C-alpha cells in the first residue's frame, strides 16, 4: 500500500533548532520593519517634501551608472542582502528541510503556487486592458518577517510545525517572486554585463566548493557580481539569491549568524522606510474603492492569498497521498492562509518596478500597506480562536 505523507508532520530536532533561530531572526526583523514603515508614513504625511528630498538624494560613481538615489540603493542594494538570506534558506529547505522529500515538498510548493496564481489572477481581472495591468505581480508575495511578527505576538500557542510550514511557504513564495522579477520585470539585457555576472557567480561557486573562507575574497567578488547584474538590466537583487543558493551548507550557519541580523535589522527596515512613505493627502476611501490597482492588490492579498494557499493544500490532501496531521485542524491551515496575505517587502519592490514614476505608484504602495494591515488583523483574530482551541478554553 502506498505510503501516506503527512502535511505539517512533526519535524526533527535538528530542524527544530534551525527553524527556531530563523523564526527568531525573522520575527525581530518584522517588528523593526513595522516601526520603519510607520515612521515613513508619519514623516511623509507631515512633511512629504523633506521625505522625498532624502529619498531622492543621489550618490555613487556615475561612470559605472551607479549614481543612485537612497531609495534606489535600498531597493537594489540592501535588498540583495535580504535575497541572499532567502537564497540560503531556500537551499537549506531543498537539501535538508521539508523540500528534501518530494512527496512532502509537493504540498508547500503547490500551496505557494496557488497563493501566487490566485492573487495575480484577481489583480489581472480588475486591471485587464489597462496600463496598470503590469502590476499583476504585486499581490503574489508573502512577507515572512511581517507574517512571523504577527504570529510571534498573537500565535505563540500554535505548533512549531505550522510555523515551519509558513517559513517554507514563504521561501518558495520568494523564489516565485524572484523568477517573476527576473523574467517579467526586466526591460532590456546587456549580455556582456550578464556574462561578467555569470562568470563571477561561477568563481563564487567554485570557491564555495573548495570551502575557501575569508570575507576579503567574497566581498569584492559579491560587489562585482552585483554591479554587473545591475548593469545587465536584471534586477540586482537576483545576485543575492544566486549567491545564497551557491553557498556551501556547512558554512551557512556562520554566515547567517553575521548576515541575517544585518538583513532583518537594517536592510529590510531601511528599504521599508524608503518604500512605505506615501502621502495620503487628498485621498479618500472612495479613491481606493474606485482604483483598479487598489482593488486588485487588496483583494488579491486579503482574499486571493488565503484562497490560493488553503484551497491548493486541501486539493493536495484530497486527491494525493498527502494528509493533514492528526494533531492539527484545517482551521489552523485557514489561519495560516490569512497570514500569507500579509505582503510587504517584495510586494513594494514589484510595485516600484511596475509603476515607479507613475501615478499608480502611490496607490499601489497604499494598497499594499492597507492589504497587509487588514490581513494582519484578520490573522490576529483567527489566531486568538486557535489559541483558545489549543489551551482548551
C-alpha positions in Angstrom: 0.0 0.0 0.0 1.4 3.4 -1.0 2.9 5.5 1.9 0.8 8.5 3.0 2.7 11.8 3.5 1.5 13.8 6.4 1.1 17.6 5.9 2.9 19.6 8.5 4.2 16.4 10.2 6.5 16.6 13.2 9.9 17.9 12.4 13.3 16.6 13.6 15.3 18.1 16.5 18.0 19.4 14.2 15.4 21.2 12.0 13.7 22.5 15.2 16.9 24.2 16.2 17.5 25.7 12.8 13.9 26.8 12.4 13.9 28.3 15.9 16.8 30.5 15.0 15.4 31.5 11.7 12.0 32.3 13.2 13.5 34.5 15.9 15.5 36.5 13.4 12.5 37.0 11.0 10.3 37.9 13.9 12.7 40.6 15.1 13.0 41.9 11.6 9.2 42.0 11.2 8.9 44.3 14.2 11.6 46.6 13.0 10.0 46.6 9.6 6.7 47.8 11.1 8.4 50.5 13.0 10.2 51.8 9.9 7.0 51.7 7.8 5.1 53.7 10.4 7.9 56.2 10.7 8.0 56.7 6.9 4.2 57.1 6.7 4.3 59.6 9.6 7.1 61.7 8.0 5.6 61.6 4.5 2.3 62.9 5.7 3.8 65.6 8.0 6.4 66.9 5.5 6.4 65.0 2.2 8.9 67.4 0.6 11.7 66.7 3.1 11.0 62.9 3.0 11.1 62.9 -0.8 14.3 65.0 -0.9 16.0 62.5 1.4 14.7 59.5 -0.7 15.9 61.1 -4.0 19.3 62.1 -2.7 21.8 60.6 -5.1 25.4 59.3 -4.7 27.7 56.8 -6.3 30.0 56.6 -9.3 28.2 58.0 -12.3 30.7 56.4 -14.7 29.5 53.0 -13.6 25.9 54.0 -13.8 25.7 53.7 -10.0 24.8 57.3 -9.1 21.6 56.1 -7.5 19.1 57.7 -5.1 18.9 56.5 -1.5 15.6 54.8 -2.3 17.2 53.0 -5.2 20.2 51.9 -3.2 17.8 50.5 -0.6 15.8 48.6 -3.2 18.6 47.4 -5.4 21.5 47.2 -2.9 20.2 46.5 0.6 17.5 44.1 -0.6 20.2 42.0 -2.3 21.3 41.1 1.3 17.7 40.1 2.1 17.6 37.9 -1.0 21.0 36.4 -0.1 19.5 35.1 3.1 16.4 33.9 1.2 18.7 32.0 -1.2 20.4 30.3 1.7 17.1 29.4 3.4 15.8 28.0 0.1 18.9 25.8 -0.4 18.6 24.6 3.2 14.9 23.7 2.6 15.8 21.9 -0.6 18.8 19.9 0.8 17.9 19.4 4.5 14.4 20.7 5.1 10.9 19.9 4.2 11.5 20.3 0.5 14.0 17.5 0.5 11.3 14.8 0.5 9.5 15.2 -2.9 6.2 13.9 -1.5 6.2 16.4 1.4 7.7 19.2 -0.7 4.8 19.0 -3.2 2.4 20.4 -0.6 4.1 23.7 0.3 5.2 24.2 -3.3 1.7 23.7 -4.6 0.2 25.9 -1.9 2.8 28.6 -2.6 2.0 28.4 -6.3 -1.8 28.6 -5.6 -1.1 31.5 -3.3 0.7 33.3 -6.2 -1.6 32.4 -9.1 -4.9 33.3 -7.5 -3.9 36.8 -6.3 -2.3 37.6 -9.7 -5.5 36.5 -11.5 -7.6 38.7 -9.3 -5.4 41.7 -10.0 -5.4 40.9 -13.7 -9.2 40.8 -13.7 -9.5 44.3 -12.3 -6.8 45.8 -14.5 -7.4 43.9 -17.7 -6.7 46.1 -20.8 -5.3 49.0 -18.7 -1.7 50.3 -18.4 -1.8 49.2 -14.8 -2.1 45.5 -15.9 1.7 45.3 -15.5 1.3 45.3 -11.7 -0.1 41.7 -11.6 2.9 40.5 -9.6 2.3 42.9 -6.7 -0.1 40.7 -4.6 1.8 37.5 -5.2 4.3 37.7 -2.4 4.1 36.9 1.4 6.3 38.9 3.7 7.8 36.3 6.0 9.2 38.8 8.5 5.9 40.7 8.8 3.9 37.5 9.0 6.1 35.9 11.6 6.0 39.1 13.7 2.2 38.7 13.8 2.5 35.0 14.6 5.0 35.7 17.4 2.8 38.2 19.1 -0.6 36.6 18.6 0.1 32.9 18.0 2.6 31.6 20.5 0.4 28.5 21.2 0.4 27.2 17.6 2.5 24.2 16.9 6.1 24.7 15.5 5.1 22.6 12.5 2.7 25.3 11.3 5.4 27.9 11.8 7.8 25.7 9.8 5.2 25.4 7.0 4.8 29.2 6.9 8.5 29.6 6.6 8.8 27.0 3.9 5.8 28.5 2.1 7.4 32.0 2.2 10.7 30.6 0.9 9.0 29.0 -2.1 7.0 32.2 -2.5 10.2 34.3 -2.5 11.6 32.1 -5.2 8.5 32.5 -7.3 8.7 36.3 -6.9 12.4 36.3 -7.8 11.6 34.4 -11.0 8.8 36.8 -11.8 11.1 39.8 -11.3 13.8 38.3 -13.4 11.6 37.2 -16.3 8.7 39.8 -16.4 10.2 42.9 -14.9 13.4 43.1 -17.0 13.1 45.6 -19.8 16.4 45.0 -21.7 19.5 43.0 -21.3 23.2 43.9 -21.6 24.6 40.5 -22.4 28.3 41.5 -21.8 27.4 42.6 -18.3 25.3 39.5 -17.8 28.3 37.3 -18.9 30.5 39.1 -16.3 27.9 38.4 -13.6 27.6 34.7 -14.6 31.4 34.4 -14.6 31.6 35.9 -11.1 28.9 33.5 -9.9 30.9 30.6 -11.3 34.0 31.7 -9.4 31.9 32.2 -6.3 30.5 28.7 -6.6 34.0 27.2 -7.1 35.3 29.0 -4.0 32.4 27.6 -2.0 33.0 24.1 -3.4 36.6 24.3 -2.4 35.4 25.6 1.0 37.5 28.7 0.7 36.8 31.1 3.6 37.7 34.8 4.1 35.5 37.8 3.7 38.3 39.5 1.7 37.6 37.0 -1.2 33.8 37.2 -1.1 33.0 40.9 -0.5 34.8 42.2 -3.6 33.5 39.3 -5.7 30.0 39.9 -4.5 30.3 43.6 -5.3 31.4 42.8 -8.9 28.6 40.3 -9.4 26.0 42.8 -8.0 27.3 45.7 -10.1 27.4 43.5 -13.3 23.9 42.2 -12.8 22.7 45.7 -12.1 24.3 46.9 -15.4 22.8 43.9 -17.3 19.3 45.1 -16.8 18.2 42.2 -14.5 17.2 43.5 -11.0 20.4 43.4 -8.9 18.7 41.6 -6.0 18.9 38.4 -8.1 22.6 38.4 -7.4 21.8 37.9 -3.7 19.6 34.9 -4.2 22.1 33.4 -6.7 25.0 33.6 -4.3 22.8 32.3 -1.4 21.9 29.2 -3.5 25.6 28.6 -4.2 26.6 28.7 -0.6 28.2 25.5 0.9 25.7 24.5 3.6 28.5 23.6 6.1 29.5 27.3 6.1 26.0 28.8 6.2 25.5 28.8 9.9 28.4 31.1 10.5 27.4 33.3 7.5 23.8 33.6 8.6 24.9 34.4 12.1 26.6 37.5 10.7 24.3 38.4 7.7 20.8 37.6 8.9 20.8 40.3 11.6 22.1 42.8 9.1 19.2 41.8 6.7 16.5 41.7 9.3 17.7 44.6 11.5 19.0 47.0 8.9 18.5 46.2 5.2 14.7 45.4 5.2 13.7 48.2 7.6 15.6 50.8 5.6 14.0 49.5 2.4 10.6 49.7 4.1 11.4 53.3 5.3 12.1 54.4 1.7 9.2 52.5 0.2 6.3 53.0 2.6 6.4 56.8 2.7 3.3 57.6 0.7 1.3 60.8 1.3 -2.5 60.2 1.7 -3.3 63.9 1.5 -6.2 64.4 -0.9 -7.0 60.7 -1.0 -10.2 59.2 0.4 -11.6 55.7 0.9 -13.7 56.2 -2.2 -10.4 56.6 -4.2 -9.3 53.2 -3.0 -12.5 51.5 -4.0 -12.5 53.2 -7.4 -8.9 52.3 -8.2 -8.4 49.1 -10.1 -4.9 48.9 -8.7 -6.0 49.1 -5.1 -8.8 46.7 -5.6 -6.5 44.2 -7.3 -3.9 44.4 -4.6 -6.2 44.4 -1.6 -8.5 41.7 -2.8 -5.5 39.7 -4.2 -3.7 39.7 -0.8 -6.6 39.6 1.6 -8.8 37.2 -0.3 -6.7 35.6 -3.1 -3.8 34.6 -0.9 -5.8 32.6 1.6 -8.0 31.0 -1.1 -4.9 30.0 -3.1 -2.9 28.6 -0.2 -5.6 26.8 1.6 -7.5 25.7 -1.4 -4.4 24.2 -3.0 -3.3 22.5 0.2 -6.8 21.0 0.5 -6.8 19.7 -3.0 -3.4 18.1 -2.4 -4.8 16.4 0.7 -8.0 15.4 -1.2 -6.5 14.0 -4.4 -3.0 12.8 -3.4 -1.5 10.6 -0.7 -0.8 13.7 1.5 -3.0 14.1 4.5 -3.3 16.5 7.4 -1.5 15.6 10.7 -4.0 14.3 13.3 -2.7 17.0 15.8 -3.9 19.8 13.6 -7.1 21.2 12.2 -7.9 22.7 8.8 -8.8 25.8 10.8 -5.1 26.0 11.6 -4.4 25.9 7.9 -7.0 28.6 7.2 -5.4 30.8 9.8 -2.0 30.2 8.1 -3.6 31.2 4.8 -4.8 34.5 6.3 -1.2 35.2 7.4 0.0 34.5 3.9 -2.0 37.6 2.9 0.5 39.8 4.7 2.6 41.2 1.9 5.1 43.9 2.2 8.8 43.8 1.2 8.6 42.0 -2.2 5.2 43.5 -3.0 6.5 47.0 -2.5 9.5 46.1 -4.7 7.4 44.8 -7.5 5.1 47.8 -7.2 8.1 50.1 -7.7 9.3 48.0 -10.7 5.8 48.1 -12.3 4.7 51.6 -11.5 7.8 53.6 -10.4 7.5 57.2 -11.6 3.8 56.9 -12.5 0.6 58.0 -10.6 -0.2 54.4 -9.9 2.9 54.1 -7.7 1.4 55.8 -4.7 -1.9 54.0 -5.0 -0.1 50.7 -5.2 2.0 51.4 -2.2 -1.0 52.5 -0.2 -2.9 49.4 -1.3 0.0 47.1 -0.2 0.1 48.8 3.2 -3.7 48.6 3.6 -4.0 45.0 2.5 -1.2 43.9 4.8 -2.8 45.6 7.7 -6.2 44.1 7.0 -4.7 40.6 6.6 -2.7 41.0 9.8 -5.9 42.0 11.7 -7.8 39.0 10.3 -4.9 36.7 11.1 -4.7 38.0 14.7 -8.4 37.4 15.3 -8.1 33.9 13.9 -5.0 33.2 16.0 -6.9 34.1 19.1 -9.5 31.5 18.4 -6.8 28.9 17.6 -5.0 29.7 20.9 -8.2 29.0 22.8 -8.7 25.8 21.0 -5.2 24.6 21.9 -5.5 25.8 25.5 -8.8 24.0 25.9 -10.7 27.2 26.8 
